[in-house]
């Protein structure tokens, strides 16, 4: 049964690539992951979205933040990353209301796996 309390989940991921990845390709894929997560939340009874944030850095000096603050609006991207990179640290932070923590965690893990698989097969 869904709860009205908040669910806060944090995931830290380090993605390492055999070949350089372009900033544009990386942004495209995290936008896709965010859209998939929003679609899942809408379909599964999310009563309110606090936020979804992907915060990424390649070396601690550059950063990119993708934020979804409203379940009915697209993501906002701020910051600057290098044009290409072979390693990136991503922190994913999600706050939602009205869902089971295990369900949200499972979907986040699925989207992280999709990112890893895409970049390892690219």
Backbone atoms as SQL, in Angstrom:
CREATE TABLE atoms (id INTEGER PRIMARY KEY, chain TEXT, resi INTEGER, resn TEXT, atom TEXT, x REAL, y REAL, z REAL);
INSERT INTO atoms VALUES
  (1, 'A', 1, 'UNK', 'N', 0.842, -1.182, 0.000),
  (2, 'A', 1, 'UNK', 'CA', 0.000, 0.000, 0.000),
  (3, 'A', 1, 'UNK', 'C', 0.888, 1.247, 0.000),
  (4, 'A', 2, 'UNK', 'N', 0.672, 2.191, -0.894),
  (5, 'A', 2, 'UNK', 'CA', 1.480, 3.401, -0.934),
  (6, 'A', 2, 'UNK', 'C', 1.341, 4.211, 0.354),
  (7, 'A', 3, 'UNK', 'N', 2.401, 4.918, 0.642),
  (8, 'A', 3, 'UNK', 'CA', 2.422, 5.758, 1.834),
  (9, 'A', 3, 'UNK', 'C', 2.497, 7.213, 1.408),
  (10, 'A', 4, 'UNK', 'N', 2.049, 8.107, 2.304),
  (11, 'A', 4, 'UNK', 'CA', 2.132, 9.530, 2.004),
  (12, 'A', 4, 'UNK', 'C', 3.453, 10.141, 2.458),
  (13, 'A', 5, 'UNK', 'N', 4.275, 9.366, 3.153),
  (14, 'A', 5, 'UNK', 'CA', 5.542, 9.897, 3.629),
  (15, 'A', 5, 'UNK', 'C', 6.555, 9.964, 2.486),
  (16, 'A', 6, 'UNK', 'N', 7.604, 10.712, 2.724),
  (17, 'A', 6, 'UNK', 'CA', 8.609, 10.890, 1.680),
  (18, 'A', 6, 'UNK', 'C', 9.537, 9.690, 1.605),
  (19, 'A', 7, 'UNK', 'N', 10.029, 9.469, 0.416),
  (20, 'A', 7, 'UNK', 'CA', 11.050, 8.466, 0.152),
  (21, 'A', 7, 'UNK', 'C', 12.242, 9.228, -0.407),
  (22, 'A', 8, 'UNK', 'N', 13.387, 9.045, 0.221),
  (23, 'A', 8, 'UNK', 'CA', 14.601, 9.712, -0.224),
  (24, 'A', 8, 'UNK', 'C', 15.611, 8.624, -0.568),
  (25, 'A', 9, 'UNK', 'N', 16.078, 8.635, -1.796),
  (26, 'A', 9, 'UNK', 'CA', 17.061, 7.654, -2.245),
  (27, 'A', 9, 'UNK', 'C', 18.251, 8.368, -2.869),
  (28, 'A', 10, 'UNK', 'N', 19.439, 7.915, -2.530),
  (29, 'A', 10, 'UNK', 'CA', 20.687, 8.428, -3.100),
  (30, 'A', 10, 'UNK', 'C', 21.477, 7.274, -3.674),
  (31, 'A', 11, 'UNK', 'N', 22.020, 7.475, -4.842),
  (32, 'A', 11, 'UNK', 'CA', 22.888, 6.480, -5.472),
  (33, 'A', 11, 'UNK', 'C', 24.131, 7.204, -5.977),
  (34, 'A', 12, 'UNK', 'N', 25.282, 6.635, -5.702),
  (35, 'A', 12, 'UNK', 'CA', 26.541, 7.154, -6.236),
  (36, 'A', 12, 'UNK', 'C', 27.093, 6.126, -7.207),
  (37, 'A', 13, 'UNK', 'N', 27.387, 6.583, -8.412),
  (38, 'A', 13, 'UNK', 'CA', 27.829, 5.700, -9.475),
  (39, 'A', 13, 'UNK', 'C', 29.091, 6.288, -10.091),
  (40, 'A', 14, 'UNK', 'N', 30.042, 5.446, -10.413),
  (41, 'A', 14, 'UNK', 'CA', 31.187, 5.872, -11.204),
  (42, 'A', 14, 'UNK', 'C', 31.144, 5.066, -12.492),
  (43, 'A', 15, 'UNK', 'N', 31.016, 5.772, -13.598),
  (44, 'A', 15, 'UNK', 'CA', 30.982, 5.132, -14.911),
  (45, 'A', 15, 'UNK', 'C', 32.344, 5.328, -15.575),
  (46, 'A', 16, 'UNK', 'N', 32.948, 4.237, -16.017),
  (47, 'A', 16, 'UNK', 'CA', 34.223, 4.279, -16.723),
  (48, 'A', 16, 'UNK', 'C', 33.992, 3.694, -18.110),
  (49, 'A', 17, 'UNK', 'N', 34.522, 4.366, -19.113),
  (50, 'A', 17, 'UNK', 'CA', 34.258, 4.001, -20.497),
  (51, 'A', 17, 'UNK', 'C', 35.543, 3.588, -21.203),
  (52, 'A', 18, 'UNK', 'N', 35.456, 2.590, -22.069),
  (53, 'A', 18, 'UNK', 'CA', 36.607, 2.142, -22.852),
  (54, 'A', 18, 'UNK', 'C', 36.998, 3.194, -23.891),
  (55, 'A', 19, 'UNK', 'N', 36.006, 3.847, -24.437),
  (56, 'A', 19, 'UNK', 'CA', 36.195, 4.901, -25.443),
  (57, 'A', 19, 'UNK', 'C', 35.645, 6.211, -24.877),
  (58, 'A', 20, 'UNK', 'N', 36.200, 7.355, -25.295),
  (59, 'A', 20, 'UNK', 'CA', 35.647, 8.624, -24.818),
  (60, 'A', 20, 'UNK', 'C', 34.162, 8.767, -25.160),
  (61, 'A', 21, 'UNK', 'N', 33.407, 9.314, -24.218),
  (62, 'A', 21, 'UNK', 'CA', 31.983, 9.560, -24.372),
  (63, 'A', 21, 'UNK', 'C', 31.784, 11.060, -24.533),
  (64, 'A', 22, 'UNK', 'N', 30.898, 11.442, -25.441),
  (65, 'A', 22, 'UNK', 'CA', 30.645, 12.870, -25.624),
  (66, 'A', 22, 'UNK', 'C', 29.659, 13.366, -24.570),
  (67, 'A', 23, 'UNK', 'N', 29.845, 14.610, -24.212),
  (68, 'A', 23, 'UNK', 'CA', 28.944, 15.260, -23.260),
  (69, 'A', 23, 'UNK', 'C', 27.503, 15.177, -23.764),
  (70, 'A', 24, 'UNK', 'N', 27.298, 15.412, -25.048),
  (71, 'A', 24, 'UNK', 'CA', 25.941, 15.402, -25.607),
  (72, 'A', 24, 'UNK', 'C', 25.288, 14.023, -25.507),
  (73, 'A', 25, 'UNK', 'N', 26.055, 12.968, -25.766),
  (74, 'A', 25, 'UNK', 'CA', 25.518, 11.610, -25.661),
  (75, 'A', 25, 'UNK', 'C', 25.176, 11.291, -24.209),
  (76, 'A', 26, 'UNK', 'N', 26.050, 11.701, -23.302),
  (77, 'A', 26, 'UNK', 'CA', 25.804, 11.457, -21.882),
  (78, 'A', 26, 'UNK', 'C', 24.532, 12.182, -21.420),
  (79, 'A', 27, 'UNK', 'N', 24.384, 13.443, -21.791),
  (80, 'A', 27, 'UNK', 'CA', 23.193, 14.215, -21.409),
  (81, 'A', 27, 'UNK', 'C', 21.935, 13.571, -21.989),
  (82, 'A', 28, 'UNK', 'N', 22.005, 13.152, -23.241),
  (83, 'A', 28, 'UNK', 'CA', 20.862, 12.493, -23.880),
  (84, 'A', 28, 'UNK', 'C', 20.432, 11.264, -23.078),
  (85, 'A', 29, 'UNK', 'N', 21.394, 10.460, -22.650),
  (86, 'A', 29, 'UNK', 'CA', 21.062, 9.221, -21.941),
  (87, 'A', 29, 'UNK', 'C', 20.557, 9.481, -20.521),
  (88, 'A', 30, 'UNK', 'N', 21.065, 10.492, -19.825),
  (89, 'A', 30, 'UNK', 'CA', 20.526, 10.740, -18.483),
  (90, 'A', 30, 'UNK', 'C', 19.152, 11.404, -18.569),
  (91, 'A', 31, 'UNK', 'N', 18.907, 12.173, -19.620),
  (92, 'A', 31, 'UNK', 'CA', 17.551, 12.694, -19.844),
  (93, 'A', 31, 'UNK', 'C', 16.576, 11.549, -20.070),
  (94, 'A', 32, 'UNK', 'N', 17.009, 10.567, -20.847),
  (95, 'A', 32, 'UNK', 'CA', 16.181, 9.393, -21.113),
  (96, 'A', 32, 'UNK', 'C', 15.908, 8.626, -19.810),
  (97, 'A', 33, 'UNK', 'N', 16.932, 8.452, -18.984),
  (98, 'A', 33, 'UNK', 'CA', 16.762, 7.760, -17.697),
  (99, 'A', 33, 'UNK', 'C', 15.787, 8.531, -16.807),
  (100, 'A', 34, 'UNK', 'N', 15.913, 9.855, -16.776),
  (101, 'A', 34, 'UNK', 'CA', 15.003, 10.681, -15.970),
  (102, 'A', 34, 'UNK', 'C', 13.574, 10.557, -16.488),
  (103, 'A', 35, 'UNK', 'N', 13.397, 10.591, -17.810),
  (104, 'A', 35, 'UNK', 'CA', 12.053, 10.457, -18.395),
  (105, 'A', 35, 'UNK', 'C', 11.443, 9.100, -18.069),
  (106, 'A', 36, 'UNK', 'N', 12.245, 8.050, -18.126),
  (107, 'A', 36, 'UNK', 'CA', 11.762, 6.717, -17.777),
  (108, 'A', 36, 'UNK', 'C', 11.345, 6.652, -16.315),
  (109, 'A', 37, 'UNK', 'N', 12.114, 7.284, -15.456),
  (110, 'A', 37, 'UNK', 'CA', 11.786, 7.300, -14.031),
  (111, 'A', 37, 'UNK', 'C', 10.504, 8.086, -13.772),
  (112, 'A', 38, 'UNK', 'N', 10.340, 9.236, -14.419),
  (113, 'A', 38, 'UNK', 'CA', 9.126, 10.039, -14.269),
  (114, 'A', 38, 'UNK', 'C', 7.910, 9.260, -14.763),
  (115, 'A', 39, 'UNK', 'N', 8.046, 8.599, -15.904),
  (116, 'A', 39, 'UNK', 'CA', 6.943, 7.802, -16.436),
  (117, 'A', 39, 'UNK', 'C', 6.549, 6.703, -15.456),
  (118, 'A', 40, 'UNK', 'N', 7.529, 6.043, -14.885),
  (119, 'A', 40, 'UNK', 'CA', 7.273, 5.005, -13.882),
  (120, 'A', 40, 'UNK', 'C', 6.549, 5.588, -12.669),
  (121, 'A', 41, 'UNK', 'N', 7.008, 6.733, -12.184),
  (122, 'A', 41, 'UNK', 'CA', 6.386, 7.356, -11.011),
  (123, 'A', 41, 'UNK', 'C', 4.926, 7.702, -11.286),
  (124, 'A', 42, 'UNK', 'N', 4.670, 8.298, -12.463),
  (125, 'A', 42, 'UNK', 'CA', 3.303, 8.661, -12.835),
  (126, 'A', 42, 'UNK', 'C', 2.402, 7.435, -12.904),
  (127, 'A', 43, 'UNK', 'N', 2.932, 6.349, -13.441),
  (128, 'A', 43, 'UNK', 'CA', 2.142, 5.128, -13.638),
  (129, 'A', 43, 'UNK', 'C', 1.908, 4.332, -12.359),
  (130, 'A', 44, 'UNK', 'N', 2.673, 4.640, -11.325),
  (131, 'A', 44, 'UNK', 'CA', 2.626, 3.807, -10.132),
  (132, 'A', 44, 'UNK', 'C', 2.219, 4.550, -8.866),
  (133, 'A', 45, 'UNK', 'N', 1.483, 5.639, -9.026),
  (134, 'A', 45, 'UNK', 'CA', 0.852, 6.277, -7.884),
  (135, 'A', 45, 'UNK', 'C', 1.644, 7.315, -7.128),
  (136, 'A', 46, 'UNK', 'N', 2.688, 7.846, -7.728),
  (137, 'A', 46, 'UNK', 'CA', 3.435, 8.909, -7.053),
  (138, 'A', 46, 'UNK', 'C', 2.492, 10.088, -6.805),
  (139, 'A', 47, 'UNK', 'N', 2.337, 10.471, -5.540),
  (140, 'A', 47, 'UNK', 'CA', 1.430, 11.563, -5.220),
  (141, 'A', 47, 'UNK', 'C', 2.096, 12.925, -5.382),
  (142, 'A', 48, 'UNK', 'N', 3.432, 12.957, -5.250),
  (143, 'A', 48, 'UNK', 'CA', 4.153, 14.218, -5.413),
  (144, 'A', 48, 'UNK', 'C', 5.628, 13.919, -5.629),
  (145, 'A', 49, 'UNK', 'N', 6.247, 14.703, -6.490),
  (146, 'A', 49, 'UNK', 'CA', 7.684, 14.589, -6.730),
  (147, 'A', 49, 'UNK', 'C', 8.389, 15.711, -5.988),
  (148, 'A', 50, 'UNK', 'N', 9.310, 15.348, -5.125),
  (149, 'A', 50, 'UNK', 'CA', 10.170, 16.355, -4.498),
  (150, 'A', 50, 'UNK', 'C', 11.171, 16.825, -5.540),
  (151, 'A', 51, 'UNK', 'N', 11.994, 15.878, -6.032),
  (152, 'A', 51, 'UNK', 'CA', 12.884, 16.129, -7.158),
  (153, 'A', 51, 'UNK', 'C', 13.581, 14.845, -7.583),
  (154, 'A', 52, 'UNK', 'N', 14.122, 14.911, -8.776),
  (155, 'A', 52, 'UNK', 'CA', 15.063, 13.927, -9.292),
  (156, 'A', 52, 'UNK', 'C', 16.265, 14.739, -9.734),
  (157, 'A', 53, 'UNK', 'N', 17.451, 14.406, -9.224),
  (158, 'A', 53, 'UNK', 'CA', 18.662, 15.136, -9.605),
  (159, 'A', 53, 'UNK', 'C', 19.768, 14.158, -9.954),
  (160, 'A', 54, 'UNK', 'N', 20.357, 14.382, -11.111),
  (161, 'A', 54, 'UNK', 'CA', 21.588, 13.706, -11.504),
  (162, 'A', 54, 'UNK', 'C', 22.673, 14.772, -11.420),
  (163, 'A', 55, 'UNK', 'N', 23.649, 14.598, -10.551),
  (164, 'A', 55, 'UNK', 'CA', 24.755, 15.535, -10.425),
  (165, 'A', 55, 'UNK', 'C', 26.011, 14.784, -10.854),
  (166, 'A', 56, 'UNK', 'N', 26.664, 15.285, -11.896),
  (167, 'A', 56, 'UNK', 'CA', 27.772, 14.566, -12.517),
  (168, 'A', 56, 'UNK', 'C', 29.016, 15.433, -12.568),
  (169, 'A', 57, 'UNK', 'N', 30.178, 14.798, -12.373),
  (170, 'A', 57, 'UNK', 'CA', 31.453, 15.499, -12.496),
  (171, 'A', 57, 'UNK', 'C', 32.502, 14.551, -13.049),
  (172, 'A', 58, 'UNK', 'N', 33.399, 15.077, -13.869),
  (173, 'A', 58, 'UNK', 'CA', 34.464, 14.241, -14.416),
  (174, 'A', 58, 'UNK', 'C', 35.742, 14.358, -13.597),
  (175, 'A', 59, 'UNK', 'N', 35.966, 15.499, -12.979),
  (176, 'A', 59, 'UNK', 'CA', 37.224, 15.689, -12.254),
  (177, 'A', 59, 'UNK', 'C', 37.085, 16.577, -11.017),
  (178, 'A', 60, 'UNK', 'N', 35.881, 16.880, -10.627),
  (179, 'A', 60, 'UNK', 'CA', 35.672, 17.734, -9.468),
  (180, 'A', 60, 'UNK', 'C', 35.679, 19.217, -9.782),
  (181, 'A', 61, 'UNK', 'N', 36.132, 19.576, -10.988),
  (182, 'A', 61, 'UNK', 'CA', 36.164, 20.987, -11.367),
  (183, 'A', 61, 'UNK', 'C', 35.014, 21.355, -12.299),
  (184, 'A', 62, 'UNK', 'N', 34.499, 20.381, -13.018),
  (185, 'A', 62, 'UNK', 'CA', 33.336, 20.614, -13.863),
  (186, 'A', 62, 'UNK', 'C', 32.160, 19.868, -13.253),
  (187, 'A', 63, 'UNK', 'N', 30.973, 20.278, -13.601),
  (188, 'A', 63, 'UNK', 'CA', 29.806, 19.545, -13.113),
  (189, 'A', 63, 'UNK', 'C', 28.631, 19.811, -14.026),
  (190, 'A', 64, 'UNK', 'N', 27.718, 18.864, -13.996),
  (191, 'A', 64, 'UNK', 'CA', 26.475, 19.010, -14.731),
  (192, 'A', 64, 'UNK', 'C', 25.366, 18.530, -13.817),
  (193, 'A', 65, 'UNK', 'N', 24.310, 19.306, -13.718),
  (194, 'A', 65, 'UNK', 'CA', 23.167, 18.900, -12.907),
  (195, 'A', 65, 'UNK', 'C', 21.930, 18.860, -13.782),
  (196, 'A', 66, 'UNK', 'N', 21.277, 17.700, -13.794),
  (197, 'A', 66, 'UNK', 'CA', 19.995, 17.549, -14.458),
  (198, 'A', 66, 'UNK', 'C', 18.959, 17.433, -13.354),
  (199, 'A', 67, 'UNK', 'N', 17.956, 18.314, -13.375),
  (200, 'A', 67, 'UNK', 'CA', 16.938, 18.343, -12.328),
  (201, 'A', 67, 'UNK', 'C', 15.544, 18.222, -12.913),
  (202, 'A', 68, 'UNK', 'N', 14.737, 17.393, -12.272),
  (203, 'A', 68, 'UNK', 'CA', 13.306, 17.330, -12.560),
  (204, 'A', 68, 'UNK', 'C', 12.628, 17.732, -11.259),
  (205, 'A', 69, 'UNK', 'N', 11.938, 18.870, -11.292),
  (206, 'A', 69, 'UNK', 'CA', 11.311, 19.400, -10.085),
  (207, 'A', 69, 'UNK', 'C', 9.797, 19.283, -10.100),
  (208, 'A', 70, 'UNK', 'N', 9.247, 18.983, -11.274),
  (209, 'A', 70, 'UNK', 'CA', 7.798, 18.861, -11.435),
  (210, 'A', 70, 'UNK', 'C', 7.538, 17.649, -12.329),
  (211, 'A', 71, 'UNK', 'N', 6.696, 16.762, -11.880),
  (212, 'A', 71, 'UNK', 'CA', 6.439, 15.509, -12.599),
  (213, 'A', 71, 'UNK', 'C', 5.833, 15.743, -13.988),
  (214, 'A', 72, 'UNK', 'N', 5.277, 16.924, -14.220),
  (215, 'A', 72, 'UNK', 'CA', 4.658, 17.236, -15.504),
  (216, 'A', 72, 'UNK', 'C', 5.516, 18.134, -16.390),
  (217, 'A', 73, 'UNK', 'N', 6.766, 18.363, -15.994),
  (218, 'A', 73, 'UNK', 'CA', 7.659, 19.202, -16.801),
  (219, 'A', 73, 'UNK', 'C', 8.948, 18.453, -17.099),
  (220, 'A', 74, 'UNK', 'N', 9.602, 18.856, -18.146),
  (221, 'A', 74, 'UNK', 'CA', 10.855, 18.227, -18.538),
  (222, 'A', 74, 'UNK', 'C', 11.998, 18.617, -17.626),
  (223, 'A', 75, 'UNK', 'N', 13.137, 17.974, -17.801),
  (224, 'A', 75, 'UNK', 'CA', 14.292, 18.259, -16.956),
  (225, 'A', 75, 'UNK', 'C', 14.969, 19.570, -17.325),
  (226, 'A', 76, 'UNK', 'N', 15.639, 20.132, -16.350),
  (227, 'A', 76, 'UNK', 'CA', 16.449, 21.332, -16.534),
  (228, 'A', 76, 'UNK', 'C', 17.905, 20.908, -16.374),
  (229, 'A', 77, 'UNK', 'N', 18.753, 21.361, -17.287),
  (230, 'A', 77, 'UNK', 'CA', 20.172, 21.016, -17.240),
  (231, 'A', 77, 'UNK', 'C', 20.976, 22.278, -16.985),
  (232, 'A', 78, 'UNK', 'N', 21.855, 22.211, -15.973),
  (233, 'A', 78, 'UNK', 'CA', 22.736, 23.332, -15.623),
  (234, 'A', 78, 'UNK', 'C', 24.162, 22.832, -15.520),
  (235, 'A', 79, 'UNK', 'N', 25.101, 23.721, -15.746),
  (236, 'A', 79, 'UNK', 'CA', 26.504, 23.396, -15.553),
  (237, 'A', 79, 'UNK', 'C', 27.205, 23.065, -16.849),
  (238, 'A', 80, 'UNK', 'N', 28.471, 22.711, -16.696),
  (239, 'A', 80, 'UNK', 'CA', 29.326, 22.466, -17.850),
  (240, 'A', 80, 'UNK', 'C', 30.170, 21.222, -17.586),
  (241, 'A', 81, 'UNK', 'N', 30.226, 20.355, -18.581),
  (242, 'A', 81, 'UNK', 'CA', 31.129, 19.204, -18.556),
  (243, 'A', 81, 'UNK', 'C', 32.127, 19.344, -19.697),
  (244, 'A', 82, 'UNK', 'N', 33.230, 18.614, -19.589),
  (245, 'A', 82, 'UNK', 'CA', 34.179, 18.538, -20.699),
  (246, 'A', 82, 'UNK', 'C', 33.452, 17.955, -21.912),
  (247, 'A', 83, 'UNK', 'N', 33.950, 18.257, -23.120),
  (248, 'A', 83, 'UNK', 'CA', 33.314, 17.769, -24.352),
  (249, 'A', 83, 'UNK', 'C', 33.302, 16.249, -24.432),
  (250, 'A', 84, 'UNK', 'N', 34.387, 15.616, -24.021),
  (251, 'A', 84, 'UNK', 'CA', 34.459, 14.159, -23.985),
  (252, 'A', 84, 'UNK', 'C', 35.165, 13.742, -22.702),
  (253, 'A', 85, 'UNK', 'N', 34.884, 12.530, -22.276),
  (254, 'A', 85, 'UNK', 'CA', 35.503, 12.012, -21.049),
  (255, 'A', 85, 'UNK', 'C', 35.429, 10.498, -21.048),
  (256, 'A', 86, 'UNK', 'N', 36.283, 9.892, -20.227),
  (257, 'A', 86, 'UNK', 'CA', 36.321, 8.435, -20.132),
  (258, 'A', 86, 'UNK', 'C', 35.867, 7.933, -18.768),
  (259, 'A', 87, 'UNK', 'N', 35.601, 8.869, -17.849),
  (260, 'A', 87, 'UNK', 'CA', 35.153, 8.489, -16.511),
  (261, 'A', 87, 'UNK', 'C', 34.306, 9.639, -15.959),
  (262, 'A', 88, 'UNK', 'N', 33.209, 9.274, -15.281),
  (263, 'A', 88, 'UNK', 'CA', 32.354, 10.302, -14.687),
  (264, 'A', 88, 'UNK', 'C', 31.733, 9.761, -13.406),
  (265, 'A', 89, 'UNK', 'N', 31.653, 10.620, -12.427),
  (266, 'A', 89, 'UNK', 'CA', 30.988, 10.279, -11.167),
  (267, 'A', 89, 'UNK', 'C', 29.597, 10.897, -11.201),
  (268, 'A', 90, 'UNK', 'N', 28.586, 10.075, -10.909),
  (269, 'A', 90, 'UNK', 'CA', 27.201, 10.539, -10.937),
  (270, 'A', 90, 'UNK', 'C', 26.562, 10.275, -9.574),
  (271, 'A', 91, 'UNK', 'N', 25.957, 11.308, -9.024),
  (272, 'A', 91, 'UNK', 'CA', 25.151, 11.156, -7.820),
  (273, 'A', 91, 'UNK', 'C', 23.705, 11.363, -8.232),
  (274, 'A', 92, 'UNK', 'N', 22.882, 10.387, -7.915),
  (275, 'A', 92, 'UNK', 'CA', 21.454, 10.462, -8.213),
  (276, 'A', 92, 'UNK', 'C', 20.717, 10.601, -6.897),
  (277, 'A', 93, 'UNK', 'N', 19.885, 11.638, -6.803),
  (278, 'A', 93, 'UNK', 'CA', 19.095, 11.881, -5.605),
  (279, 'A', 93, 'UNK', 'C', 17.635, 12.004, -6.017),
  (280, 'A', 94, 'UNK', 'N', 16.779, 11.212, -5.364),
  (281, 'A', 94, 'UNK', 'CA', 15.357, 11.193, -5.702),
  (282, 'A', 94, 'UNK', 'C', 14.546, 11.342, -4.430),
  (283, 'A', 95, 'UNK', 'N', 13.577, 12.258, -4.459),
  (284, 'A', 95, 'UNK', 'CA', 12.619, 12.418, -3.360),
  (285, 'A', 95, 'UNK', 'C', 11.225, 12.339, -3.958),
  (286, 'A', 96, 'UNK', 'N', 10.437, 11.356, -3.499),
  (287, 'A', 96, 'UNK', 'CA', 9.067, 11.180, -3.971),
  (288, 'A', 96, 'UNK', 'C', 8.143, 10.896, -2.793),
  (289, 'A', 97, 'UNK', 'N', 6.880, 11.083, -3.030),
  (290, 'A', 97, 'UNK', 'CA', 5.849, 10.813, -2.025),
  (291, 'A', 97, 'UNK', 'C', 4.818, 9.863, -2.615),
  (292, 'A', 98, 'UNK', 'N', 4.268, 8.991, -1.770),
  (293, 'A', 98, 'UNK', 'CA', 3.145, 8.156, -2.169),
  (294, 'A', 98, 'UNK', 'C', 3.495, 6.844, -2.831),
  (295, 'A', 99, 'UNK', 'N', 4.732, 6.394, -2.662),
  (296, 'A', 99, 'UNK', 'CA', 5.136, 5.123, -3.265),
  (297, 'A', 99, 'UNK', 'C', 5.926, 4.291, -2.270),
  (298, 'A', 100, 'UNK', 'N', 6.100, 3.027, -2.615),
  (299, 'A', 100, 'UNK', 'CA', 6.916, 2.139, -1.801),
  (300, 'A', 100, 'UNK', 'C', 8.393, 2.339, -2.150),
  (301, 'A', 101, 'UNK', 'N', 9.224, 2.422, -1.134),
  (302, 'A', 101, 'UNK', 'CA', 10.650, 2.644, -1.328),
  (303, 'A', 101, 'UNK', 'C', 11.269, 1.547, -2.196),
  (304, 'A', 102, 'UNK', 'N', 10.895, 0.295, -1.962),
  (305, 'A', 102, 'UNK', 'CA', 11.464, -0.809, -2.734),
  (306, 'A', 102, 'UNK', 'C', 11.146, -0.693, -4.218),
  (307, 'A', 103, 'UNK', 'N', 9.939, -0.245, -4.554),
  (308, 'A', 103, 'UNK', 'CA', 9.547, -0.089, -5.956),
  (309, 'A', 103, 'UNK', 'C', 10.381, 0.992, -6.648),
  (310, 'A', 104, 'UNK', 'N', 10.550, 2.110, -5.961),
  (311, 'A', 104, 'UNK', 'CA', 11.333, 3.217, -6.529),
  (312, 'A', 104, 'UNK', 'C', 12.798, 2.801, -6.645),
  (313, 'A', 105, 'UNK', 'N', 13.315, 2.166, -5.623),
  (314, 'A', 105, 'UNK', 'CA', 14.709, 1.727, -5.630),
  (315, 'A', 105, 'UNK', 'C', 14.971, 0.748, -6.775),
  (316, 'A', 106, 'UNK', 'N', 14.040, -0.166, -6.997),
  (317, 'A', 106, 'UNK', 'CA', 14.179, -1.147, -8.080),
  (318, 'A', 106, 'UNK', 'C', 14.234, -0.444, -9.443),
  (319, 'A', 107, 'UNK', 'N', 13.368, 0.556, -9.653),
  (320, 'A', 107, 'UNK', 'CA', 13.352, 1.281, -10.927),
  (321, 'A', 107, 'UNK', 'C', 14.638, 2.087, -11.109),
  (322, 'A', 108, 'UNK', 'N', 15.117, 2.710, -10.050),
  (323, 'A', 108, 'UNK', 'CA', 16.372, 3.465, -10.138),
  (324, 'A', 108, 'UNK', 'C', 17.515, 2.528, -10.499),
  (325, 'A', 109, 'UNK', 'N', 17.574, 1.379, -9.859),
  (326, 'A', 109, 'UNK', 'CA', 18.623, 0.399, -10.150),
  (327, 'A', 109, 'UNK', 'C', 18.543, -0.052, -11.608),
  (328, 'A', 110, 'UNK', 'N', 17.324, -0.247, -12.109),
  (329, 'A', 110, 'UNK', 'CA', 17.136, -0.624, -13.511),
  (330, 'A', 110, 'UNK', 'C', 17.667, 0.451, -14.448),
  (331, 'A', 111, 'UNK', 'N', 17.378, 1.710, -14.154),
  (332, 'A', 111, 'UNK', 'CA', 17.844, 2.803, -15.014),
  (333, 'A', 111, 'UNK', 'C', 19.359, 2.955, -14.953),
  (334, 'A', 112, 'UNK', 'N', 19.960, 2.749, -13.794),
  (335, 'A', 112, 'UNK', 'CA', 21.424, 2.800, -13.675),
  (336, 'A', 112, 'UNK', 'C', 22.039, 1.672, -14.505),
  (337, 'A', 113, 'UNK', 'N', 21.470, 0.487, -14.420),
  (338, 'A', 113, 'UNK', 'CA', 21.946, -0.654, -15.206),
  (339, 'A', 113, 'UNK', 'C', 21.832, -0.356, -16.697),
  (340, 'A', 114, 'UNK', 'N', 20.730, 0.269, -17.112),
  (341, 'A', 114, 'UNK', 'CA', 20.557, 0.644, -18.521),
  (342, 'A', 114, 'UNK', 'C', 21.655, 1.617, -18.972),
  (343, 'A', 115, 'UNK', 'N', 21.989, 2.595, -18.120),
  (344, 'A', 115, 'UNK', 'CA', 23.070, 3.544, -18.435),
  (345, 'A', 115, 'UNK', 'C', 24.392, 2.795, -18.580),
  (346, 'A', 116, 'UNK', 'N', 24.703, 1.953, -17.614),
  (347, 'A', 116, 'UNK', 'CA', 25.953, 1.191, -17.649),
  (348, 'A', 116, 'UNK', 'C', 26.024, 0.326, -18.894),
  (349, 'A', 117, 'UNK', 'N', 24.949, -0.376, -19.199),
  (350, 'A', 117, 'UNK', 'CA', 24.932, -1.257, -20.370),
  (351, 'A', 117, 'UNK', 'C', 25.090, -0.462, -21.671),
  (352, 'A', 118, 'UNK', 'N', 24.410, 0.671, -21.773),
  (353, 'A', 118, 'UNK', 'CA', 24.505, 1.492, -22.982),
  (354, 'A', 118, 'UNK', 'C', 25.943, 1.948, -23.220),
  (355, 'A', 119, 'UNK', 'N', 26.579, 2.478, -22.194),
  (356, 'A', 119, 'UNK', 'CA', 27.919, 3.019, -22.377),
  (357, 'A', 119, 'UNK', 'C', 28.983, 1.933, -22.491),
  (358, 'A', 120, 'UNK', 'N', 28.732, 0.757, -21.945),
  (359, 'A', 120, 'UNK', 'CA', 29.698, -0.324, -22.095),
  (360, 'A', 120, 'UNK', 'C', 29.577, -1.022, -23.439),
  (361, 'A', 121, 'UNK', 'N', 28.420, -0.891, -24.076),
  (362, 'A', 121, 'UNK', 'CA', 28.248, -1.515, -25.385),
  (363, 'A', 121, 'UNK', 'C', 28.448, -0.519, -26.525),
  (364, 'A', 122, 'UNK', 'N', 28.552, 0.759, -26.172),
  (365, 'A', 122, 'UNK', 'CA', 28.691, 1.799, -27.219),
  (366, 'A', 122, 'UNK', 'C', 30.065, 1.774, -27.853);
